[in-house]
Amino acid sequence: MACLKGSQNYVWSTTSVLGKGATGAVYQGVNKTNGEAVAVKTFNQFSHLRPKEVKIREFEVLKKVNHENIVKLLAIEEEEGTGSKVIVMELCTGGSLFNILDDPENTYGLEEKEFLLVLEHLTAGMKHLRDNNLVHRDLKPGNIMKFICDDGTTIYKLTDFGAARELQEGEEFKSLYGTEEYLHPDMFERAVLRKPVNKTFSATIDLWSIGVTIYHVATGNLPFRPYGGRRNKETMYYITTKKESGVISGIQTTENGAIEWQRELPNSCHLSAGLKKIVTPLLAGLLELDQSKIWSFDRFFKEVTNALSRKAVNIFHINKAQLIKVYIHPEEVLNNLQYYIKEQTNIEENSQIMIFEGKLYSTFFEDTTRASGFPVTSESDPLFLLSNENNNVVIDFKLDIPTFHKFSDNIHLENDATQSKLACSIGHLCRRYIERFAWACKLIEYSVENFSKYINSDLSEVNVVTQHLLEKTTLYRTSSQVLQLSQQIASLSLDNVTQSRCIDNLKQITEPFVSECSVKVNQLHQRYSIENTLKLEWETSTRIMTNPWRTKTPARAQTLVEHLRDSWQHLVRNRATRSLSFNDEQFHILEGIKIMQTITRVKNLLENEVFPQYSQLADALSDWYKIAHTVYLQTMILKKDVSSYENDLRDFEDTFTVENMHYTDIVNNYLGANKQNKTEFKARKIEIKVFELY
């Protein structure tokens, strides 16, 4: 029981280590009263060498902060028997962000949704520190904890305030704290290279650490990596201080080799191109050394708030058969969305066809509607994008899978554990590709369904208008004939009746519509709306093809990856034992064989099954889209012709109405004059009769 330690209200086990640092360790413990699980930070002999005011500082900082995104202080007590101070905090069962990034699943960084959550919570925690005039001075993934709430949601929290201190606006400090890879270059120069530089530091040194941390979270790697890592400190300093403004990464891959500078995030990271476009300038601002361009905390908070306020519009780009994301500000409008789409796809704004739930996306709102009022999209219910100028579907994607070498014939516990971890990383990468391509195959089918629905709906509307116009045409033809006949009869008695040319005029505008346009509309409507030929065409062309989404390929990939993880954990446990018995060695070798077989199966699933199926469906989509696009263009032309004829018929109606009214006036005037003459004649006859009586 010697491993158990305690204080007045808490007890912890020194075998339940949550983390270790230079000045102490954190253990899992429990509340003696209610059994609540807690984290207990104890301090080692090295910590006692620090000045008293430095030791007290961490306690004071923890008492001062109170925020959802900062690990909550529960108590500061004394360890029984030693009297040493211990810090009792809430337990974050999700572990540290460093451990999460160290997992093979996150070798290339976090998924987009999780990345945004980290960015939001990290920024909120740092803002609380700045609002209280505090600097952390040792910000890194290892000091960001994952707290899992009762409802399953995640909260990331800042922890380890051993280096933190109060620092007013404009105030500076000289003491050195931090972790090498995340240190500001000025601090790195003094603390790591031990150069006697007389420099002071401000609170903005935390911004550099934030930038390195965000890059690490996005990519799974550090942004500045000399060959040999920490052993090559001079090159590390060279990379961070000689980089140009806007450069966010510098990597040296060979000894004394050239530095590979990058201004963009690597293709391997899981962030969408739309989010990369937002995050890259953020990183460039944080990893800036030019004093005239260095960001302030206010600028950082403003930029992150702006980034997080943007709304993701999920779009399936049919011409590339891939899902993309566009991030738009709630106050922006459709024109802004079209511009962002053009940035990612090179499709001009006036050539973009956007379909959502079988209708034009623009019909769901007004041109002036803000993005906050746009219909909500998701990866399972995206907006479908097509080009009016391009009917090709081309997959612009190249598989980039790291090479996996077989295990050595001899047992090397350290190397084997590392090799098995690499196998897991490759397995997770293949699984993500499989999920991505399988989902794209599902969306290919949805795109066919949505575009067909839109064309069918448009054809039905055009057909309804066409039938209505044909009925109006017949009505005007009859009315014109009646008018002309009436004018002919009236001209026998009247000299001022002009013969109308309305029948000839009507014939001139209706003949092309009746004999050609209406016939084409009827044919297209019959074939593609009633007979649903586009859908039948797709079903026929893909009948013998396999859709990986329908065959549950992603689930198969997940199972194989779980097998890889089991084998990896087995080899990690073997490494911890340091030596194996003969039987254990046989099982160790067997796990290596299983890993080789499983990684081969996963890669075959991707390279020889899913990707070819995706390519086949994309080719089928390309052929189908050429037909559908032709029908779409024909429909657009017919809509234009029908609309033009509708305008012509409206003009004819106006002219006919004027002519009819003019003729009616002539007839009415004639009838009125006749009536007056008859009245005068009758009056004259009465006068004569009266005269004759006298």
Long-range contacts (C-beta under 8 A, 24 or more apart in sequence): 5-42, 5-79, 5-80, 6-32, 6-79, 6-80, 7-40, 7-75, 7-77, 7-78, 7-79, 7-80, 7-86, 7-88, 8-77, 8-78, 8-80, 9-33, 9-75, 9-77, 9-88, 10-38, 10-40, 10-75, 10-77, 10-86, 10-88, 12-38, 12-40, 19-96, 19-142, 21-160, 21-162, 22-46, 23-47, 23-50, 23-162, 24-162, 28-91, 29-88, 37-91, 37-93, 38-74, 38-88, 38-89, 38-90, 38-91, 39-71, 39-88, 39-89, 39-90, 39-91, 39-92, 40-86, 40-87, 40-88, 40-89, 41-86, 41-87, 41-88, 41-89, 42-79, 42-84, 42-86, 43-84, 43-85, 43-86, 55-85, 57-164, 57-165, 58-87, 58-161, 58-162, 58-164, 59-85, 59-87, 61-134, 61-161, 61-164, 61-165, 61-166, 62-87, 62-161, 64-132, 64-134, 64-166, 65-128, 65-129, 65-132, 65-134, 65-161, 67-124, 67-125, 67-128, 68-124, 68-155, 68-157, 69-121, 69-122, 69-124, 69-125, 69-128, 69-155, 69-156, 69-157, 69-158, 70-125, 70-128, 70-129, 70-157, 70-158, 70-159, 71-145, 71-147, 71-157, 71-158, 71-159, 89-159, 90-147, 92-145, 92-146, 92-147, 92-148, 92-157, 92-159, 93-146, 93-147, 93-148, 94-145, 94-146, 94-147, 94-148, 94-154, 95-145, 95-146, 96-141, 96-142, 96-143, 96-144, 96-145, 96-146, 97-141, 97-142, 97-144, 97-145, 97-146, 97-156, 97-217, 98-140, 98-141, 98-142, 98-144, 100-141, 100-146, 101-141, 101-216, 101-217, 101-220, 104-421, 104-422, 104-424, 104-425, 104-427, 104-428, 104-565, 104-568, 105-424, 105-428, 106-220, 107-220, 107-425, 107-428, 107-429, 108-219, 108-220, 108-268, 108-269, 108-270, 108-425, 108-429, 109-217, 109-218, 109-219, 109-220, 109-221, 109-268, 109-269, 109-270, 109-271, 110-217, 110-218, 110-270, 111-270, 112-270, 112-271, 112-272, 112-275, 112-325, 114-154, 115-217, 115-218, 115-270, 115-271, 115-275, 116-275, 116-308, 117-154, 117-156, 118-144, 118-156, 118-217, 119-214, 119-217, 119-304, 119-307, 119-308, 120-304, 120-308, 121-155, 121-156, 121-157, 122-156, 122-158, 122-210, 122-213, 122-214, 123-300, 123-301, 123-304, 123-305, 123-308, 125-156, 125-157, 125-158, 126-158, 126-206, 126-210, 126-297, 127-297, 127-301, 129-158, 129-164, 130-203, 130-297, 132-166, 133-166, 133-167, 133-168, 133-169, 134-164, 134-165, 134-166, 134-167, 135-164, 135-165, 135-167, 135-173, 135-203, 135-205, 135-206, 136-161, 136-163, 136-164, 136-206, 136-209, 137-163, 137-164, 137-165, 137-177, 137-178, 137-205, 137-206, 138-162, 138-163, 138-164, 138-177, 138-178, 138-179, 138-182, 138-209, 139-182, 139-206, 139-209, 139-210, 139-213, 140-179, 140-181, 140-182, 140-209, 140-212, 140-213, 141-213, 141-216, 141-217, 142-179, 144-213, 167-202, 167-203, 169-203, 170-202, 171-202, 171-203, 172-200, 172-201, 172-202, 173-200, 173-201, 173-202, 174-199, 174-200, 174-201, 178-205, 178-209, 180-230, 180-233, 180-236, 181-212, 181-222, 181-224, 181-230, 182-208, 182-209, 182-212, 182-213, 183-208, 183-209, 184-208, 184-209, 185-237, 185-240, 185-241, 185-289, 188-236, 188-237, 188-240, 189-237, 192-233, 192-236, 192-237, 193-233, 193-234, 193-237, 203-297, 204-294, 204-295, 204-296, 204-297, 207-286, 207-294, 207-295, 207-297, 207-300, 208-286, 208-287, 210-286, 210-300, 211-283, 211-285, 211-286, 211-287, 212-287, 214-279, 214-282, 214-283, 214-286, 215-248, 215-249, 215-265, 215-283, 215-287, 218-265, 218-269, 218-271, 218-279, 219-265, 219-266, 219-268, 219-269, 220-269, 223-248, 223-249, 223-250, 223-283, 223-287, 224-249, 224-250, 224-251, 225-250, 225-251, 225-252, 226-252, 227-252, 227-253, 227-254, 227-255, 227-256, 227-257, 228-255, 240-289, 241-289, 243-287, 243-289, 245-284, 245-288, 245-290, 245-293, 246-284, 247-284, 247-287, 248-280, 248-283, 248-284, 248-287, 267-400, 268-400, 270-432, 272-324, 272-325, 273-324, 273-325, 273-344, 274-312, 274-324, 274-325, 274-326, 274-327, 274-340, 274-344, 275-325, 275-327, 277-327, 277-343, 278-307, 278-310, 278-327, 279-307, 282-307, 311-371, 311-372, 311-374, 312-377, 313-337, 313-371, 313-374, 313-377, 313-383, 314-377, 314-378, 314-379, 314-381, 314-382, 314-383, 315-341, 315-354, 315-377, 315-382, 315-383, 315-384, 315-385, 316-382, 316-383, 316-384, 316-385, 316-440, 316-443, 316-446, 316-447, 317-345, 317-385, 318-384, 318-385, 318-386, 318-393, 318-447, 318-451, 318-621, 318-625, 319-345, 319-347, 319-385, 319-386, 319-387, 319-390, 319-392, 319-393, 319-394, 320-345, 320-393, 320-394, 320-395, 320-396, 321-393, 321-395, 321-440, 321-444, 321-614, 321-617, 321-618, 321-621, 322-395, 322-396, 322-397, 322-440, 323-379, 323-382, 323-436, 323-439, 323-440, 323-443, 328-371, 328-374, 329-371, 330-370, 330-371, 330-372, 331-370, 331-371, 331-372, 332-370, 332-371, 333-367, 333-368, 333-369, 333-370, 333-371, 334-362, 334-365, 334-367, 334-369, 335-367, 336-371, 337-371, 337-374, 341-385, 345-385, 345-387, 347-385, 347-387, 347-389, 347-390, 348-389, 350-388, 351-387, 351-388, 351-389, 351-390, 352-385, 352-386, 352-387, 352-388, 353-385, 353-386, 353-387, 353-388, 353-632, 354-383, 354-384, 354-385, 355-383, 355-384, 355-385, 355-386, 355-450, 355-451, 355-454, 356-383, 356-384, 356-450, 357-381, 357-450, 358-449, 358-450, 358-453, 358-454, 358-457, 359-454, 359-457, 360-454, 379-439, 382-443, 384-446, 384-447, 384-450, 384-451, 386-451, 386-625, 386-629, 391-625, 391-626, 391-629, 391-630, 392-622, 392-625, 392-626, 393-618, 393-619, 393-621, 393-622, 393-625, 394-622, 395-614, 395-615, 395-618, 399-433, 399-606, 399-607, 399-611, 401-426, 401-429, 401-430, 401-603, 401-606, 401-607, 402-426, 402-429, 404-599, 406-596, 407-592, 407-595, 407-596, 411-580, 411-585, 411-588, 411-589, 413-571, 413-574, 413-575, 413-578, 413-580, 414-575, 416-571, 416-574, 416-575, 416-588, 416-592, 417-568, 417-571, 417-572, 417-574, 417-575, 419-595, 420-564, 420-567, 420-568, 420-571, 420-572, 420-591, 420-592, 420-595, 421-568, 421-572, 423-564, 423-567, 423-568, 423-595, 423-598, 423-599, 424-561, 424-564, 424-565, 424-568, 426-599, 426-602, 426-603, 427-560, 427-561, 427-564, 427-565, 427-598, 427-599, 427-602, 428-561, 430-557, 430-561, 430-602, 430-603, 430-605, 430-606, 431-554, 431-557, 431-558, 431-560, 431-561, 431-602, 433-606, 433-610, 433-611, 434-548, 434-553, 434-554, 434-557, 434-605, 434-606, 434-610, 435-554, 435-557, 437-548, 437-606, 437-610, 437-611, 437-613, 437-614, 438-547, 438-548, 438-549, 438-553, 438-554, 438-610, 438-614, 439-549, 440-614, 441-547, 441-548, 441-549, 441-613, 441-614, 441-617, 442-547, 442-549, 444-617, 444-618, 444-621, 445-547, 447-621, 448-534, 448-535, 448-538, 448-621, 448-624, 448-628, 449-535, 451-534, 451-625, 451-628, 451-632, 452-532, 452-534, 452-535, 452-538, 452-628, 455-528, 455-534, 455-628, 455-631, 455-632, 455-635, 456-528, 456-529, 456-532, 456-534, 458-635, 458-639, 459-521, 459-524, 459-525, 459-528, 459-529, 459-635, 460-525, 460-529, 462-521, 462-525, 462-635, 462-638, 462-639, 462-642, 463-521, 463-522, 463-525, 463-529, 465-642, 465-646, 466-517, 466-518, 466-521, 466-522, 466-642, 469-513, 469-518, 469-642, 469-645, 469-646, 469-649, 470-514, 470-518, 472-649, 473-506, 473-510, 473-513, 473-514, 473-649, 476-506, 476-649, 476-652, 476-653, 476-656, 477-503, 477-506, 477-510, 479-656, 479-660, 480-506, 480-656, 483-656, 483-659, 483-660, 483-663, 486-663, 487-663, 490-663, 490-666, 490-667, 490-670, 493-670, 494-666, 494-670, 496-666, 497-663, 497-666, 500-659, 500-663, 502-652, 502-655, 502-656, 502-659, 505-652, 505-655, 506-652, 509-645, 509-648, 509-649, 509-652, 510-645, 510-649, 513-641, 513-642, 513-645, 517-638, 517-641, 517-642, 517-645, 520-634, 520-638, 521-638, 521-642, 524-631, 524-634, 524-635, 524-638, 528-631, 534-624, 534-627, 534-628, 534-631, 537-624, 537-627, 538-620, 538-624, 541-620, 541-623, 541-624, 542-617, 542-620, 545-613, 545-616, 545-617, 545-620, 546-613, 547-613, 547-617, 548-609, 548-610, 548-613, 548-614, 553-605, 553-609, 553-610, 556-605, 557-602, 557-605, 557-606, 560-598, 560-601, 560-602, 560-605, 561-602, 563-594, 563-598, 564-595, 564-598, 564-599, 564-602, 567-591, 567-592, 567-594, 567-595, 567-598, 568-595
